[in-house]
Structure formats: structure tokens, C-alpha cells
Amino acid sequence: MLKLTFLVFAAVVFFKPDVNGDVWQNERRSLHGLQLRASTFNYPPCLSRMKLPSGNYSYFGICHDILTWMVSYYNMKLVYVPANTTRIAKLGIVPVLIEQLLNMEVDFVPYGFAPTPELWQQADFSIPVAIQYYSMLQRWPKEESRLTTLVRPFSLTVWIVFLFSSIVLIVFMALLTHFDRNLSRECNLTSFMDAISRHVNYVITVITGQGNNISPKEKFSLRFVAGLWCLTMMVLVNAYSSILTSYLAVHKLTPIVNTVQELAARSSETEVTVHYGTEQTRMFLRATSGAHLILGNSLRNNPKLLVEGGKIFDGLKNVLELGATFITSRVVVDYLLAMDMKSHPNCRLTSSATIPYMDYSSAGLPKGGRHNAMINYDFQYLWENGLLPYWLKKYTPNVDKCMVGTIKPHGRMTPFTLDDLSSAFALFGIGISLSFLTFVLEMITLHKLKWRKSHNVIAH
């Protein structure tokens, strides 16, 4: 990846054709008034077309902006040459666009090619116009259930250690109290279970912050261990209260997929969908081990998740309807997010951070074309002045709104809802149910004792 980035940087910064400015000016003047034949196709956000009431087509997109800049810069006339949509559906978009260049049907193809040695043999390409980073488009995550909010502040290990230490403390204090005869008589403790009950009450009142005390007549060993435990509980209780408050105040979402390894590990929850014929797809299908092999097997088992070139909305459909995760360029991800936000006020989609896949995009030029060098030279202006990010922003406004982790909190306080406090009411309901069950068992036990007593009286 670093090597690729360096090559792109070197191509942009150090590309200096060995001609003087007057020659470039004369070359540009020779283009004035000529036609610029450009390939046209439907591949948003690069290029999209809309049919007008007159029957003609209107074009828009980032590639259209590049073409508009070119004809304005060279004072040319733009002529769109439509690519064969039937052949695109059959062969894919890249082979059909290359055919147009080979047949000399067009002078310029405003498509983001990732040139390979095979493609270089058939056509020429501009300097890299943009570096394509990749992300994963996925459904907006669900909120985690609030029923477990009361136990979520601590991990399972902390809860086990907390319960174990409390039980050990109760038993240890009960033993010390039980074998202190004077204290047992003073506190009316007639059995070991009485001592247990007394110290259970002490532990519960300390944990719930109700306050309690230990008699100065208690042994120093008992007061010492109780003091240490109180300090420990002070830390735990305050930590629990703070974390619980944040859990109640801030809605917590289930984690999204951010890496290919996470996507493979969660293959039972979401499957991968990708463009057919891309380098990433070939990498998944050729893999023999690891996360890539898992994703490749998923694609082989679900060929419907392979999206044909140009049909990015099929990828969006797979995400929304099948719950799949769409791996594609960051530009496409942002564009699909923006399109979905126009029709739905609430976020239905989100995106991962960029993943370690990248390539560079170059426009297609005829092999050995006379004006290729000049177009490359002038494309440096397009790169250096940041026009592409500016144009892209027109088609992807405010997509950060739907990025998990970048959502700003509400400007005003919102009251807790019943859903926020569902765990507390669930605990209360469990307590009521257990109390009722205990009451029923006590009544059954009492009824059996009375029945046995009456039968014993009758027998005597």
C-alpha cells in the first residue's frame, strides 16, 4: 500500500513533460472549437443520466463535472457517445469502455479505472485523478437491550468476585461473632445462622448506602476486615453508580463491523456483498485461509451477493433487505448514504472506517493519443486545486450525520422513558414473582405441617 501511495504521489508531483509553455498553449489552441467525444454510461456517482420531457438526456455526476471543466478549459464542444448497455450487462462496464477506446469511438472515458498491465496494453490512462479508499456499508446498528442495564456496568468476572467476596466476608464475620460468647449473648445470637443473618443485613445496608455500624465490643480482627471491605465497596458502588448513569443517559448501539476480520467472525449475522470482477472480489475467491477464505466461501454459496459492475443500488438493496455488508469505494459508500438520507430522515445505514484496501482512479485515453500528454499535464491542476473533493461534496452532503461515533448529543435534556428504566422494573418484577413463589411454598409447607399434626393427634 505504501508503495502504491508513493507511486501515485510521484506521478502527480514529478510529472513534468519536456516541453515549454508556448508549445502547451499552441496545443490547447488547436483544440478550440473541436468536439470532445466522451463515453456515457450509468454509473453513479461518477455519471448518471435523466430523461427530459423532450426525449433528450441530461447528465450529472462527478465525471460530468470533470468533462464540463475540460470543455471549458480547452474551449471544446462536448459530445456524449453512449456505451452499449446490453453489452455492459453481459460483459461488465470496464470491457465495454475499453472497446470504445480500441474502436476509436471516443476521445475520453470519464471512468475511474484502476489500470492493470492488461489494460495498459489496450489503452492509455491519465495520471491518478483520485485515490480510492474502501469502506463497508451496513445497516444502522440496533440499540442494545435495556433489560440488562443493571448488570452491564461490570463484567461477569467482576460480578463473580464481588459476590464471592461478600459471601466470604459474611461467613468470616459470622464465625468470629459466633465464637465470641460474650458478644453472642449480648446480641441474642443463639445459633450460627443468627450470626449469618445479622451480617447479611450489615453487608446489604453498606452496599445500598443505608449505613450501619459495628459495635466497639467486636473483635479488632472483625472490625479491621469490615473496614477494608467498606473501602472496597465505596470504590465499587461509586464506579457502578457512575457507569449506570452513563448507560441510562446515552443510548448504546450494538458494535458495527469495522474490519474484514470482524466481518468474517460475524458471518452468521451478516454476509459480504461486493462488485463482481474487482480485485477485492478476486482476492476473496482465491483465498485459501483466514478471513478472506470465509468471505470467499460466503460469495460462492450466495452468488446473488455479487453485484454487477455499475449496479451499486443492487448492493444497497442487499444491505437493506438481506442485512449484508457492502464492501466498495468510499466515494460510493458516501453517495449511497447521501441518497438514502434524502428519502429517510432517520439513518438507516452507516459506514465503517476505511479498511486497508485502496487503488487509484485514472481516466481512459486512446492508445497513443496525440493529446494524452497535454491532458495529463493539465490534470495536475485538477488534483492540486482540490476540485474533485469539492465536486464530491455536492453529491454527498452531511453524510457524517450517519457515521456511528460522530453523532452529537441532543442540545436539550430528554426525560428517561420506560424503555430506559426497563431493567429496574424487570428486576422489581422478578422480585415480586420470587416473593409470591416463596409465599406459596411457605403456605404449602404450613399446610403440610398442619395436616401431619392433625393426623398425629387422631392416631394417638
Solvent accessible surface area in square Angstrom, and as a share of the most:
residue,aa,sasa,rsa
1,M,118,0.53
2,L,154,0.77
3,K,155,0.66
4,L,44,0.22
5,T,49,0.29
6,F,131,0.55
7,L,96,0.48
8,V,3,0.01
9,F,111,0.46
10,A,25,0.19
11,A,36,0.28
12,V,3,0.02
13,V,62,0.36
14,F,135,0.56
15,F,62,0.26
16,K,144,0.61
17,P,31,0.20
18,D,147,0.76
19,V,68,0.39
20,N,94,0.48
21,G,48,0.46
22,D,106,0.55
23,V,69,0.39
24,W,18,0.06
25,Q,84,0.37
26,N,89,0.46
27,E,31,0.14
28,R,28,0.10
29,R,140,0.51
30,S,50,0.33
31,L,7,0.03
32,H,86,0.38
33,G,43,0.41
34,L,91,0.45
35,Q,108,0.48
36,L,8,0.04
37,R,77,0.28
38,A,0,0.00
39,S,0,0.00
40,T,3,0.02
41,F,8,0.03
42,N,87,0.44
43,Y,33,0.13
44,P,6,0.04
45,P,6,0.04
46,C,14,0.08
47,L,0,0.00
48,S,9,0.06
49,R,89,0.32
50,M,107,0.48
51,K,132,0.56
52,L,69,0.34
53,P,146,0.92
54,S,85,0.55
55,G,37,0.35
56,N,98,0.51
57,Y,91,0.35
58,S,38,0.24
59,Y,34,0.13
60,F,83,0.35
61,G,3,0.02
62,I,19,0.10
63,C,11,0.07
64,H,46,0.20
65,D,18,0.09
66,I,16,0.08
67,L,0,0.00
68,T,65,0.38
69,W,32,0.11
70,M,1,0.00
71,V,22,0.13
72,S,86,0.56
73,Y,86,0.33
74,Y,2,0.01
75,N,90,0.46
76,M,25,0.11
77,K,129,0.55
78,L,54,0.27
79,V,52,0.30
80,Y,41,0.16
81,V,34,0.20
82,P,84,0.53
83,A,8,0.06
84,N,78,0.40
85,T,84,0.49
86,T,103,0.60
87,R,92,0.33
88,I,28,0.14
89,A,59,0.46
90,K,163,0.69
91,L,78,0.39
92,G,21,0.20
93,I,7,0.04
94,V,44,0.26
95,P,59,0.37
96,V,4,0.02
97,L,0,0.00
98,I,4,0.02
99,E,56,0.25
100,Q,8,0.04
101,L,2,0.01
102,L,90,0.45
103,N,95,0.49
104,M,116,0.52
105,E,69,0.31
106,V,0,0.00
107,D,45,0.23
108,F,1,0.00
109,V,0,0.00
110,P,4,0.03
111,Y,25,0.10
112,G,36,0.34
113,F,2,0.01
114,A,46,0.36
115,P,19,0.12
116,T,48,0.28
117,P,101,0.64
118,E,109,0.49
119,L,26,0.13
120,W,101,0.36
121,Q,143,0.63
122,Q,66,0.29
123,A,0,0.00
124,D,30,0.15
125,F,6,0.02
126,S,6,0.04
127,I,12,0.06
128,P,9,0.06
129,V,18,0.10
130,A,35,0.27
131,I,43,0.22
132,Q,37,0.16
133,Y,97,0.37
134,Y,25,0.10
135,S,0,0.00
136,M,0,0.00
137,L,0,0.00
138,Q,12,0.05
139,R,108,0.39
140,W,60,0.21
141,P,14,0.09
142,K,161,0.68
143,E,84,0.38
144,E,41,0.18
145,S,65,0.42
146,R,10,0.04
147,L,112,0.56
148,T,70,0.40
149,T,1,0.00
150,L,37,0.19
151,V,85,0.49
152,R,51,0.18
153,P,15,0.09
154,F,29,0.12
155,S,67,0.43
156,L,136,0.68
157,T,95,0.55
158,V,54,0.31
159,W,58,0.20
160,I,99,0.50
161,V,87,0.50
162,F,29,0.12
163,L,101,0.50
164,F,133,0.56
165,S,40,0.26
166,S,10,0.06
167,I,105,0.53
168,V,72,0.42
169,L,8,0.04
170,I,21,0.11
171,V,60,0.34
172,F,86,0.36
173,M,0,0.00
174,A,0,0.00
175,L,74,0.37
176,L,38,0.19
177,T,1,0.00
178,H,48,0.22
179,F,131,0.54
180,D,25,0.13
181,R,152,0.55
182,N,104,0.53
183,L,7,0.03
184,S,12,0.08
185,R,164,0.60
186,E,97,0.44
187,C,40,0.24
188,N,123,0.63
189,L,25,0.13
190,T,124,0.72
191,S,46,0.30
192,F,62,0.26
193,M,130,0.58
194,D,50,0.26
195,A,0,0.00
196,I,28,0.14
197,S,71,0.45
198,R,74,0.27
199,H,4,0.02
200,V,52,0.30
201,N,87,0.44
202,Y,18,0.07
203,V,5,0.03
204,I,96,0.49
205,T,24,0.14
206,V,31,0.18
207,I,47,0.24
208,T,80,0.47
209,G,62,0.60
210,Q,133,0.59
211,G,52,0.50
212,N,67,0.34
213,N,116,0.59
214,I,36,0.18
215,S,27,0.17
216,P,115,0.72
217,K,135,0.57
218,E,5,0.02
219,K,91,0.39
220,F,140,0.58
221,S,54,0.35
222,L,1,0.01
223,R,96,0.35
224,F,111,0.46
225,V,42,0.24
226,A,1,0.01
227,G,34,0.33
228,L,91,0.45
229,W,18,0.06
230,C,41,0.25
231,L,106,0.53
232,T,69,0.40
233,M,3,0.01
234,M,107,0.48
235,V,96,0.55
236,L,43,0.21
237,V,50,0.29
238,N,89,0.45
239,A,38,0.30
240,Y,48,0.18
241,S,54,0.35
242,S,74,0.48
243,I,62,0.31
244,L,31,0.15
245,T,82,0.48
246,S,57,0.37
247,Y,42,0.16
248,L,28,0.14
249,A,64,0.50
250,V,100,0.58
251,H,95,0.42
252,K,84,0.35
253,L,42,0.21
254,T,47,0.27
255,P,96,0.61
256,I,23,0.12
257,V,3,0.02
258,N,57,0.29
259,T,52,0.30
260,V,5,0.03
261,Q,116,0.52
262,E,69,0.31
263,L,0,0.00
264,A,6,0.04
265,A,86,0.67
266,R,64,0.24
267,S,47,0.30
268,S,112,0.72
269,E,119,0.53
270,T,18,0.11
271,E,66,0.30
272,V,0,0.00
273,T,0,0.00
274,V,2,0.01
275,H,17,0.08
276,Y,137,0.52
277,G,37,0.35
278,T,44,0.25
279,E,97,0.44
280,Q,14,0.06
281,T,1,0.01
282,R,81,0.30
283,M,63,0.28
284,F,0,0.00
285,L,55,0.27
286,R,167,0.61
287,A,21,0.17
288,T,120,0.70
289,S,79,0.51
290,G,52,0.50
291,A,20,0.15
292,H,46,0.21
293,L,52,0.26
294,I,78,0.40
295,L,3,0.02
296,G,0,0.00
297,N,61,0.31
298,S,14,0.09
299,L,1,0.00
300,R,117,0.43
301,N,115,0.59
302,N,32,0.16
303,P,90,0.57
304,K,135,0.57
305,L,1,0.00
306,L,39,0.20
307,V,4,0.02
308,E,79,0.35
309,G,22,0.21
310,G,10,0.10
311,K,90,0.38
312,I,0,0.00
313,F,92,0.38
314,D,62,0.32
315,G,0,0.00
316,L,20,0.10
317,K,112,0.47
318,N,15,0.08
319,V,0,0.00
320,L,44,0.22
321,E,112,0.50
322,L,92,0.46
323,G,15,0.14
324,A,2,0.01
325,T,1,0.01
326,F,0,0.00
327,I,5,0.02
328,T,3,0.02
329,S,11,0.07
330,R,52,0.19
331,V,38,0.22
332,V,7,0.04
333,V,0,0.00
334,D,19,0.10
335,Y,13,0.05
336,L,0,0.00
337,L,1,0.01
338,A,2,0.02
339,M,50,0.22
340,D,9,0.05
341,M,41,0.18
342,K,148,0.63
343,S,76,0.49
344,H,62,0.28
345,P,111,0.70
346,N,118,0.60
347,C,28,0.17
348,R,87,0.32
349,L,2,0.01
350,T,0,0.00
351,S,6,0.04
352,S,4,0.02
353,A,64,0.50
354,T,76,0.44
355,I,7,0.04
356,P,97,0.61
357,Y,24,0.09
358,M,21,0.09
359,D,29,0.15
360,Y,47,0.18
361,S,9,0.06
362,S,2,0.01
363,A,7,0.05
364,G,0,0.00
365,L,0,0.00
366,P,13,0.08
367,K,109,0.46
368,G,66,0.64
369,G,23,0.22
370,R,179,0.65
371,H,48,0.21
372,N,17,0.09
373,A,50,0.39
374,M,2,0.01
375,I,13,0.07
376,N,20,0.10
377,Y,71,0.27
378,D,5,0.02
379,F,3,0.01
380,Q,13,0.06
381,Y,102,0.39
382,L,2,0.01
383,W,83,0.29
384,E,116,0.52
385,N,81,0.42
386,G,30,0.29
387,L,43,0.21
388,L,21,0.10
389,P,87,0.55
390,Y,140,0.53
391,W,27,0.09
392,L,39,0.19
393,K,119,0.50
394,K,108,0.46
395,Y,39,0.15
396,T,5,0.03
397,P,55,0.35
398,N,110,0.57
399,V,9,0.05
400,D,88,0.46
401,K,112,0.47
402,C,1,0.01
403,M,18,0.08
404,V,49,0.28
405,G,77,0.74
406,T,79,0.46
407,I,91,0.46
408,K,175,0.74
409,P,125,0.78
410,H,147,0.66
411,G,92,0.88
412,R,177,0.65
413,M,181,0.81
414,T,71,0.41
415,P,113,0.71
416,F,105,0.44
417,T,77,0.45
418,L,130,0.65
419,D,87,0.45
420,D,7,0.04
421,L,57,0.29
422,S,22,0.14
423,S,5,0.03
424,A,46,0.35
425,F,116,0.49
426,A,34,0.26
427,L,105,0.52
428,F,135,0.56
429,G,32,0.30
430,I,98,0.50
431,G,34,0.33
432,I,96,0.49
433,S,69,0.44
434,L,103,0.51
435,S,69,0.45
436,F,134,0.56
437,L,95,0.47
438,T,69,0.40
439,F,111,0.46
440,V,50,0.29
441,L,100,0.50
442,E,103,0.46
443,M,97,0.43
444,I,83,0.42
445,T,74,0.43
446,L,82,0.41
447,H,125,0.56
448,K,110,0.46
449,L,96,0.48
450,K,127,0.54
451,W,137,0.48
452,R,140,0.51
453,K,140,0.59
454,S,51,0.33
455,H,86,0.38
456,N,87,0.45
457,V,105,0.61
458,I,140,0.71
459,A,88,0.68
460,H,197,0.88
